Amino acid sequence: MRRQDNIITFGSAVPRRKKITLDVNGRRIASECRNLVGKTLPKLMSGLFENLDDALYEMANKSESNALQNIYFDSMRELRKQRSGIDRRFNQEVLRAYDSYWQTGEITIQQPTLDELSLESEMSLVDDEDLEDSLAVTNMVSKSESRYTRELYAMSQRFGYLIGGGSVDETMAQHTPLAPGVICNAFQISMAGVPVELPVKLVVYKLFDRHVMHYIGGLYDEINLLLGRAGVIPKLTPKVRRNPVSPSLRGDGGESYMASDSSYMSSSAPASTATAATEEVIQAELFSNLQQLLNLRRASAGGSSLLASSLMLTPPAGNVPVVDTGELLGALSAIQQSNVVMLPQGRRVNQPLTPDEMRAQLVTDLQIARDGQVVRSLGDADNDTIDVISMIFEFILDDYSLPDAMKALISRLQIPMLKVAIIDKTFFSQKVHPARRLLNSLAQAAVGWNDTGDRANDTLYKKIEQVVKRVLNEFHDDPGLFAELEEDFSSWWQKEQRGAQIAEQRTNQITKGKEQLKSAKQIVSEELNKRLRTQNVIPEAVMSILEDGWKDVLLLIYLREGSESKGWSEALEIVDRLLWSVQPKSEYGERQQLLRGIPELLRNIRERLNSISFDQHKMAKLFKELQNCHIGVLRGGDSSQIHTAGTMPVNQYEIHFPDSKLVADPNSQLHEMAEEAISENDDFTQQAVDLETGEWLEIIDGSSKVRVKLSWKSNVTDTYIFVNRKGMKAMELTTFGLAKRLREGTAKKVELSAKPIMDRALDAMLDALKKTTSTSASA
């Protein structure tokens, strides 16, 4: 490919400088920036190569021919071999351009512009493959320059300041040696000698854009922060890392410049959909409303914030020094670390700092008050944020949907969330902010948790505790930690829920099966006894057939085929014919009818008894006795007069299954016998009737509380089945048994909302502030 060398010389309108000389401090700062570049770029490149095989495998699978598939596989092997060389050439080119800038003020970029590409294409000066290659790189440059306009401007101004020796050299500040064009051009050069086809190279460029250029803004942020801390135009931009940090840099040396300074934090990615954008506007307006209401509340309270008013501090009489945000965040980091020590090590939970205790700690650490008089103040934005976050966690501590131990555990995130909110205001404006998502996910998972007393072996408690510990130990300024933890926790929780759903389905299937069996037994008994009640006396042989065998035949047919089936009708018809066959026949025609029907009747009875593996010896004996009954009837007599058959009055005996009465499982936890229930038809009974599957109850059993979810209820047997969070059966109640517990106060519905806990907290705060403000206004 033909290359065009674009030499960008700063000072085209003035005589070219021969050499730039930095002072000692400038050389030190430039060297620190160079070290940061040399340390960061290889880590960003590792993200590219770690995903390269998967991308090429996917392209190979989508290939329409074996030849193209082989190209991707061969390229995969070649790129693995060339990886170290690509890395080395890429870093060398970037650092060469960087060093050249500090020596000559020039940047050499071997890459045509979009206009030049267009012109060359029209004049056929470049072939199609070279054009596609250059277009891919040029588009990356254009997109990155647009994305990082603010960061590039700040960096170029600061580099120009260093070269200018204390004042910005505007000519030199037009560009930066770390511009996207320099980075992308260096990578294009490093790929130039790699023998792969253009489609493969385009895949590599796409991954370079995704894993390097997407995160290069994080490097720009760190360089700007490093320069700002070194005194190079420190107030040019806020001390905020605005760009996402690559996963390959998290928890590593890539954070070394940031780890000791908790006042820097990158923002979360903006919502990309129209719906998310609308939600963002709503959330931003919500926080704005909260600020206005807080100001009104402070005005009615003499101008003090919750930080002062809750601690009974006297508002400042006049202007007092304002605590720097960085100092505030440092104090919060110290409190955060103290929370790590307070985490429970055994069965008991040490209560975390309450919002008031946190405020008191800040007042002490920041020396805000002296002798009860405020001598320093926080900035308005910091005041608002502290008040809002404090009220959010007060709401969490009062939220009935969370068990007490989980409240204590989750509330330890108050300080990290406060730090996030102070540095990154999108915490309030974006519902999808990773820190908010993590808090919401933990609260949602905690709803059905039961404190068994053995938290060391409780999987959910241990998992949430691990998340909280990692936040307290590792959170400094990288929101990627929250995204990583939220993704990991959500993945784990989904697996837990799938397991719970399977267990719950099995529980319901077993319960439904038991109920269906009991109901079927009751129906079979009723059908047989209904027919027996039409008889005065019945031969014992017939009663034995029905009691010992035929009721099971009917039960099996009912369970398999149902009461509307042909098999069910035929089996009942056989019962009717059997009973008719042993009744006296005074008419000759009836006796002839019986004679003709006996063989078919016996065959039908035998076939169906065989289907349930009825005892053959017993069947032969019963059939012999039945034969004697039939002989007596055919002779014109009464089967009851046949001594060998034996008879028994029907009113002395009924057919039934031993467990045909539907009763609750005596082995179920917290078993409630139906006869103990109070059958009052009141509001509590209606609450029990209205309870829907999926709703949670908190049951008080002695000194302990158990949370259970209604998994299934039967309209036939009046049975309610409750499961725990793992889907295992926890208890079985009747409607009136549940109503009794509600009436006594030993059962209480856990009111859940479809809204995440953060949204509920903000809404509750808005309502509370409105009420407080309206009350103050009316007074």
KEBA-450432 format. One record per residue (C-alpha): x, y, z; residue in one letter. Coordinates in steps of 0.001 Angstrom, whole numbers, padded with zeros to 6 digits, always signed. Layout:
N
XYZA/...
//
This chain:
779
+000000+000000+000000M/+001299+003453-000889R/+001595+005683+002164R/+001381+009415+002391Q/+003432+011135+005039D/+001531+014033+006522N/+004071+016106+008426I/+002246+018354+010874I/+004643+021110+011820T/+003572+023454+014584F/+004659+026866+013456G/+003961+026829+009751S/+003417+030591+009851A/+006605+031209+011792V/+010163+030014+011376P/+010499+026351+012249R/+011989+025609+015620R/+015137+023567+015599K/+014677+022060+019013K/+012420+022375+022028I/+014003+022577+025450T/+012018+021722+028582L/+013030+022669+032067D/+013683+020016+034711V/+010108+019989+035939N/+008750+019820+032392G/+011006+016876+031548R/+009889+015073+034691R/+006220+015593+033894I/+006657+014581+030242A/+008521+011461+031386S/+005745+010527+033825E/+003181+010864+031049C/+005366+008731+028770R/+005617+006012+031425N/+001855+006048+031806L/+001409+005663+028036V/+003967+002855+027865G/+002251+001033+030719K/-001359+001510+029581T/-001238+000722+025860L/-000029-002918+026239P/-002885-003582+028657K/-005410-002118+026231L/-003928-004252+023453M/-004296-007343+025595S/-008057-006753+025552G/-007922-006848+021744L/-005972-010087+021518F/-008012-011802+024245E/-011123-011344+022110N/-009543-011892+018711L/-009867-015693+018596D/-013551-015568+019492D/-014228-012982+016784A/-012408-014991+014108L/-014110-018217+015205Y/-017455-016477+014823E/-016516-015232+011337M/-015353-018722+010396A/-018650-020232+011522N/-020538-017719+009411K/-018370-018385+006336S/-020201-019593+003266E/-017293-021655+001951S/-014577-023896+003322N/-011941-021759+001619A/-013028-018610+003462L/-013297-020568+006689Q/-009724-021784+006271N/-008586-018203+005712I/-009949-017210+009142Y/-008386-020232+010855F/-005005-019651+009165D/-005154-015960+010058S/-005923-016860+013668M/-002732-018911+013898R/-000707-016230+012116E/-001922-013452+014405L/-001057-015516+017459R/+002505-015833+016160K/+002703-012154+015265Q/+001173-010844+018503R/+004406-009865+020242S/+005705-008167+017079G/+002493-006200+016602I/+002559-005099+020236D/+006189-004039+020024R/+005843-002086+016745R/+002652-000402+017955F/+004244+000834+021182N/+007411+001905+019393Q/+005458+003992+016880E/+003343+005712+019539V/+006335+006505+021740L/+008384+007623+018703R/+005691+010180+017861A/+005491+011220+021524Y/+009260+011718+021839D/+009424+013550+018527S/+006850+016072+019736Y/+008963+017108+022718W/+012048+017447+020548Q/+010827+019099+017359T/+007213+020097+017901G/+006223+017935+014913E/+003991+014880+014536I/+004388+012579+011560T/+001228+010712+010572I/+001377+008285+007663Q/-002324+008391+006981Q/-004320+010360+004368P/-007360+012395+005350T/-010911+011557+004221L/-010753+014265+001559D/-007465+012906+000233E/-008879+009386+000163L/-011870+010595-001797S/-009659+012399-004306L/-007301+009452-004725E/-010249+007117-005214S/-011692+009313-007950E/-008314+009469-009696M/-007774+005679-009308S/-004526+006304-007447L/-005282+003639-004847V/-006671+000138-005248D/-009854-001015-003530D/-008175-002981-000744E/-005860-000110+000187D/-008824+002223+000102L/-010858+000016+002473E/-007889-000328+004802D/-007337+003418+004950S/-011039+004174+005261L/-011345+001868+008272A/-008479+003600+010052V/-009567+007105+009052T/-013105+006475+010295N/-011729+005326+013647M/-009713+008516+013901V/-012665+010723+013011S/-014987+009010+015471K/-012453+009168+018321S/-011618+012816+017700E/-015303+013653+017953S/-015753+011539+021087R/-012760+012959+022976Y/-012890+016605+021900T/-012816+017959+025469R/-010072+015638+026694E/-007878+016309+023632L/-008291+020070+023992Y/-007314+019985+027676A/-004312+017750+026971M/-003077+019855+024048S/-003406+023051+026087Q/-001404+021541+028929R/+001292+020170+026631F/+001446+023607+024998G/+001820+025123+028474Y/+004815+022864+029214L/+006469+023713+025910I/+005746+027399+026429G/+007530+027349+029769G/+004634+028612+031863G/+002344+030093+029221S/+000373+028262+026569V/+002088+028138+023207D/-001075+028318+021092E/+000779+027164+017991T/+001988+024024+019725M/-001358+023549+021450A/-003136+022913+018152Q/-002404+019177+018383H/-001243+016496+020781T/+001246+013650+020289P/-001352+011226+021653L/-004162+012203+019282A/-006347+009389+017884P/-004632+009876+014512G/-001258+009061+016081V/-002611+006000+017924I/-004498+004581+014933C/-001661+005316+012515N/+000751+003458+014806A/-001509+000429+014830F/-001915+000513+011031Q/+001875+000516+010687I/+002173-002393+013139S/-000309-004401+011023M/+001277-003523+007668A/+003630-006477+007587G/+001195-009083+008885V/+000269-011535+006082P/-003515-011669+006498V/-006367-010993+004093E/-008275-007711+004119L/-011488-009179+005709P/-009374-010406+008622V/-007579-007085+008938K/-010918-005275+009053L/-012008-007559+011896V/-008793-006684+013750V/-009406-002956+013168Y/-012925-003332+014524K/-011586-004983+017686L/-008912-002290+017989F/-011662+000330+017901D/-013716-001582+020494R/-010972-002512+022962H/-008377+000232+022514V/-009933+003397+021070M/-013122+002967+023097H/-010999+003044+026276Y/-008242+005447+025160I/-010286+008238+026755G/-009424+006712+030125G/-005735+007277+029305L/-006507+010873+028306Y/-008316+011364+031614D/-005372+010061+033619E/-002861+012204+031733I/-005016+015301+032279N/-005334+014450+035961L/-001600+013837+036271L/-000856+017176+034595L/-003452+018963+036723G/-002021+017580+039953R/+001442+018647+038786A/+000177+022229+038570G/-000158+022381+034775V/-003305+024526+034350I/-005034+022660+037219P/-008397+024421+036816K/-008715+023848+033086L/-011232+021008+033563T/-012969+019482+036582P/-011088+016711+038339K/-013286+014031+036878V/-012505+010920+034898R/-015231+010969+032313R/-014470+007866+030283N/-014886+004150+030957P/-011869+002167+032104V/-010899-000977+030213S/-011495-004265+032083P/-007819-005076+031489S/-006860-002032+033593L/-009224-002524+036523R/-007693-003448+039856G/-004272-003240+038293D/-001400-000852+038011G/-003463+001056+035481G/-005210+002612+038466E/-002006+003517+040258S/-002341+007199+039517Y/-005886+007166+040774M/-005836+004769+043688A/-004493+007271+046169S/-006886+010023+045144D/-010517+009220+045732S/-011659+012527+044287S/-011578+011242+040739Y/-014290+009126+039245M/-015453+008310+035741S/-019061+008570+034769S/-021217+005707+033624S/-022080+005250+029981A/-025062+007309+028824P/-028309+005643+027923A/-028495+004899+024236S/-032175+004371+023615T/-034987+006888+023377A/-036687+005334+026394T/-033520+005564+028462A/-033071+009174+027391A/-036585+009996+028528T/-035958+008278+031862E/-032730+010268+032230E/-034607+013555+031789V/-037216+012455+034344I/-034522+011453+036814Q/-032608+014707+036317A/-035801+016671+036928E/-036468+014576+040018L/-033096+015438+041562F/-033592+019082+040614S/-036942+019043+042414N/-035321+017443+045429L/-032706+020192+045514Q/-035365+022890+045370Q/-037392+021278+048146L/-034269+020806+050259L/-033491+024504+049873N/-037029+025393+050952L/-036719+023078+053925R/-033398+024626+054876R/-034850+028100+054564A/-037638+027177+056973S/-035026+025667+059328A/-032818+028743+059331G/-030635+027843+056369G/-028884+024800+057797S/-028504+021542+055955S/-029404+018190+057374L/-025735+017834+058183L/-026061+020659+060680A/-029720+020535+061692S/-029710+016841+062540S/-026772+017433+064878L/-028293+020539+066506M/-025519+022778+065182L/-025984+026535+064964T/-026033+027738+061344P/-023083+029939+060349P/-023566+033650+061019A/-021787+034779+057867G/-019435+033604+055174N/-017268+030716+056291V/-014652+028702+054413P/-016025+025998+052128V/-014698+022464+052458V/-013055+021351+049232D/-014770+018414+047529T/-011511+016508+047461G/-011144+016918+051229E/-014726+015740+051718L/-014109+012665+049598L/-010953+011907+051541G/-012933+011977+054791A/-015554+009715+053266L/-012861+007266+052137S/-011605+007053+055715A/-015135+006266+056945I/-015483+003716+054136Q/-012389+001888+055316Q/-013677+001822+058888S/-016794+000068+057601N/-014606-002743+056257V/-013381-003468+059755V/-016951-003435+061060M/-018142-006167+058721L/-019434-009196+060620P/-016996-012011+061122Q/-019371-014419+062856G/-023067-014868+063375R/-023866-011448+064758R/-024104-008279+062677V/-022503-005116+063948N/-024761-002247+062994Q/-023203+000133+060443P/-023150+003876+060816L/-026594+005414+060642T/-026974+008530+058448P/-026850+010728+061580D/-023720+008960+062811E/-022129+009426+059407M/-022894+013155+059541R/-021444+013393+063045A/-018299+011654+061849Q/-017956+014103+058947L/-018406+017076+061271V/-015558+015760+063435T/-013205+014702+060634D/-013667+017898+058611L/-013686+020160+061685Q/-016935+021728+060516I/-017996+022871+063985A/-016327+024340+067034R/-018212+024678+070321D/-021489+023893+068555G/-020947+026702+066018Q/-020435+025957+062308V/-017029+027343+061290V/-016736+025658+057904R/-019385+024682+055398S/-019824+022303+052543L/-020571+023438+049015G/-024241+023563+048049D/-023937+020621+045646A/-022109+018507+048233D/-024684+019453+050875N/-027543+018434+048589D/-025893+015148+047697T/-025150+014209+051313I/-028721+015009+052331D/-030278+013055+049452V/-028065+009988+049914I/-028668+010088+053683S/-032412+010140+053119M/-032156+007309+050597I/-030428+005090+053126F/-032823+006144+055865E/-035557+004865+053555F/-033639+001612+053031I/-033256+001144+056797L/-037023+001682+057213D/-038052-000491+054245D/-040112-003418+055515Y/-039419-005490+052414S/-035798-006040+053525L/-034883-008320+056449P/-033032-006515+059236D/-029703-008290+058754A/-029763-007515+055039M/-030532-003858+055753K/-027458-003707+057977A/-025312-005315+055301L/-026538-003279+052324I/-026490+000000+054263S/-022693-000296+054462R/-022722+000853+050851L/-023905+004298+051952Q/-020434+005873+051874I/-019398+004431+048471P/-022753+005488+046996M/-022294+008950+048463L/-018839+009207+046904K/-020223+008126+043541V/-023035+010670+043756A/-020717+013534+044749I/-018313+012935+041887I/-020717+011658+039252D/-024108+013381+039137K/-025340+010911+036522T/-025878+008661+039530F/-029155+010527+039989F/-029983+011133+036343S/-029438+007590+035031Q/-031496+004692+036252K/-029028+002355+034537V/-026034+003721+036420H/-024006+000636+037442P/-023895+001669+041112A/-027686+002068+041196R/-028200-001226+039377R/-025995-003013+041898L/-027875-001536+044866L/-031223-002440+043304N/-030103-006001+042505S/-028866-006631+046053L/-032101-005296+047570A/-034276-007337+045223Q/-032397-010555+046004A/-032581-009929+049758A/-036400-009820+049930V/-036989-013535+050497G/-033928-014204+052664W/-034418-015958+056012N/-031948-015590+058857D/-031219-019139+059958T/-028509-017983+062356G/-025790-019695+060329D/-024743-016904+058000R/-021324-018410+057394A/-022980-021165+055334N/-025806-019063+053859D/-025049-018691+050143T/-027048-015488+049569L/-025748-013712+052655Y/-022170-014709+051828K/-022541-013521+048230K/-023935-010102+049205I/-021291-009807+051925E/-018579-010506+049343Q/-019975-007791+047072V/-020097-005256+049908V/-016559-006118+051014K/-015202-005690+047497R/-016849-002284+047161V/-015486-001120+050518L/-012015-002486+049824N/-011593-001724+046138E/-013769+001228+045192F/-011720+004348+044637H/-012845+006002+041443D/-013681+003357+038845D/-017375+002768+038105P/-016299-000291+036198G/-016090-002034+039569L/-019840-001557+040094F/-020606-002770+036571A/-018374-005800+037078E/-019931-006646+040457L/-023485-006100+039178E/-022888-008353+036192E/-021313-011047+038359D/-024044-010860+041013F/-026879-010818+038464S/-025412-013863+036725S/-025117-015703+040055W/-028611-014664+041117W/-030142-015821+037830Q/-028639-019265+038404K/-030010-019267+041945E/-033460-018288+040676Q/-033404-020956+037979R/-032616-023545+040635G/-035367-022146+042873A/-037865-022201+040004Q/-037070-025835+039256I/-037402-026751+042941A/-040660-024793+043196E/-042070-026492+040098Q/-041232-029884+041578R/-042822-028884+044877T/-045988-027788+043083N/-046055-030875+040879Q/-045786-033138+043912I/-048464-031190+045754T/-050750-031076+042740K/-050172-034776+042174G/-051063-035574+045771K/-054166-033433+045568E/-055180-034950+042262Q/-054698-038427+043694L/-056750-037641+046798K/-059450-036003+044738S/-059524-038978+042365A/-059830-041409+045260K/-062711-039419+046663Q/-064525-039379+043305I/-064005-043119+042806V/-065320-043829+046303S/-068363-041634+045726E/-069176-043281+042370E/-068999-046789+043820L/-070876-045967+047022N/-073581-044165+045051K/-074234-047413+043176R/-074010-049572+046272L/-076680-047475+048015R/-079206-048642+045410T/-078823-052230+046700Q/-080139-053846+049838N/-077657-056676+050139V/-074645-057631+048039I/-072723-060914+047871P/-069374-060717+049580E/-067655-061813+046355A/-068995-058757+044540V/-068030-056469+047427M/-064503-057953+047424S/-064137-057405+043681I/-065182-053784+044024L/-063269-053066+047260E/-060055-054959+046563D/-059665-054459+042833G/-062204-052418+040941W/-061703-049175+042892K/-058048-049264+041796D/-059106-049920+038200V/-061315-046849+038320L/-058612-044784+040017L/-056053-045627+037349L/-058453-044807+034507I/-059475-041522+036140Y/-055873-040401+036615L/-054802-041430+033127R/-057846-040570+031058E/-060145-038382+033161G/-063826-038529+033995S/-064923-037651+030452E/-063140-040576+028857S/-064646-043631+027234K/-062639-045923+029521G/-064126-044273+032627W/-067694-044674+031324S/-067104-048309+030363E/-065606-049145+033780A/-068633-047659+035588L/-070974-049461+033214E/-069275-052742+034137I/-070004-051977+037814V/-073673-051402+036966D/-073838-054682+035004R/-072072-056583+037800L/-074527-055330+040414L/-077485-056107+038101W/-076119-059594+037440S/-076471-060682+041086V/-079978-059306+041616Q/-083027-061686+041467P/-084452-062274+037965K/-088135-063238+038079S/-088641-062879+034338E/-087429-065560+031948Y/-086218-062910+029476G/-083986-061312+032106E/-082435-064667+032956R/-081725-065304+029278Q/-080176-061848+028966Q/-077965-062588+031954L/-076941-065926+030519L/-075847-064338+027269R/-073991-061470+029011G/-072047-063405+031685I/-069081-064402+029459P/-068468-060820+028275E/-068923-059436+031806L/-066386-061848+033270L/-063960-061202+030417R/-064166-057425+030945N/-063678-057782+034675I/-060720-060141+034226R/-058982-057896+031652E/-059192-054808+033798R/-058146-056599+036985L/-055162-057989+035101N/-054246-054430+034060S/-053615-053603+037736I/-051819-056934+038376S/-054579-058275+040595F/-053723-061471+042494D/-054577-064350+040144Q/-055292-066849+042921H/-057634-064448+044639K/-059288-063624+041316M/-059980-067313+040633A/-061547-067717+044055K/-063735-064616+043654L/-064828-065669+040149F/-065829-069091+041476K/-067953-067456+044185E/-069394-065090+041592L/-070246-068061+039381Q/-072273-069612+042214N/-074139-066308+042622C/-074975-066274+038926H/-076147-069896+038982I/-078521-069086+041801G/-079933-066105+039938V/-080333-068133+036686L/-082336-070753+038589R/-084781-068003+039481G/-083624-067571+043038G/-081947-064762+044958D/-078162-064594+045020S/-078417-063703+048694S/-079815-067149+049302Q/-076664-068817+047979I/-074882-069766+051136H/-071447-070146+049516T/-071483-066642+048220A/-072202-064928+051526G/-074076-061662+051788T/-073755-058395+053687M/-076077-055412+054143P/-074833-052423+052154V/-075690-049949+054935N/-073033-051570+057115Q/-070157-051005+054723Y/-068853-048424+052280E/-065977-048538+049873I/-063233-045997+050585H/-059486-045448+050335F/-057658-045205+053653P/-056425-041651+052854D/-059297-040442+050718S/-060074-037592+053131K/-058142-034537+052060L/-055979-033369+054966V/-052826-031266+055136A/-049411-032900+055112D/-048527-033476+058787P/-044826-033243+057973N/-044982-029714+056536S/-043168-026957+058415Q/-045364-024833+060720L/-048265-027210+060041H/-051714-025724+060552E/-054535-028200+061059M/-057752-027193+059366A/-059820-027935+062453E/-057821-025334+064404E/-058803-022591+061998A/-061284-019961+063023I/-063966-019786+060389S/-064827-016126+060860E/-065668-014374+057647N/-063905-011022+058225D/-061327-008789+056559D/-058535-011191+057448F/-060350-014052+055743T/-060759-011852+052681Q/-057043-010997+052773Q/-056268-014718+052792A/-058642-015328+049877V/-057175-012415+047911D/-053549-013480+048424L/-052061-014239+045020E/-049325-016631+043989T/-045910-014971+044029G/-046722-012761+047020E/-044567-012962+050148W/-045525-013320+053801L/-043480-012921+056939E/-044496-015577+059461I/-043600-015155+063117I/-042803-018440+064793D/-041858-017805+068392G/-038900-015445+068380S/-037947-016058+064749S/-039346-014699+061512K/-039687-016731+058346V/-040350-015300+054887R/-042334-017506+052542V/-043846-017078+049103K/-047267-018348+048064L/-046393-020794+045318S/-049727-022484+044672W/-053250-022587+046023K/-056039-025005+045275S/-059603-023910+044730N/-060671-027526+045224V/-059022-028506+048481T/-058506-025049+050042D/-054759-025692+050309T/-052087-022974+050205Y/-048501-024082+049532I/-045704-021724+050578F/-042045-022042+049566V/-038831-020365+050694N/-036501-018423+048400R/-034897-021685+047253K/-038236-023043+046052G/-038462-025642+048809M/-041791-026262+050521K/-041912-024285+053766A/-045492-024687+054938M/-049021-025673+054008E/-052082-023772+055230L/-055794-023576+054613T/-057611-020310+053900T/-058926-020086+057438F/-055617-021206+058891G/-053913-018320+057068L/-056701-015917+058115A/-056156-016960+061731K/-052453-016114+061522R/-053210-012758+059884L/-055764-012036+062618R/-053305-012929+065383E/-050515-010881+063807G/-048235-013903+063350T/-048448-013486+059569A/-047909-010247+057685K/-047854-009576+053988K/-044540-008263+052684V/-045539-005381+050439E/-043352-005449+047348L/-043154-002931+044550S/-042220-003395+040926A/-040048-000291+041282K/-036382-000731+042255P/-035515+000383+045769I/-033591+003472+044589M/-036602+004737+042632D/-038927+004069+045566R/-036575+005908+047898A/-036389+008966+045641L/-040180+009040+045233D/-040691+008702+048996A/-038233+011515+049643M/-040004+013753+047152L/-043345+013138+048865D/-041865+013684+052336A/-040181+016922+051341L/-043355+018202+049694K/-045338+017498+052859K/-042692+019124+055051T/-042535+022177+052801T/-046324+022557+052595S/-046600+022206+056384T/-043942+024852+056929S/-045632+027182+054443A/-049051+026826+056099S/-047542+027427+059533A/
//
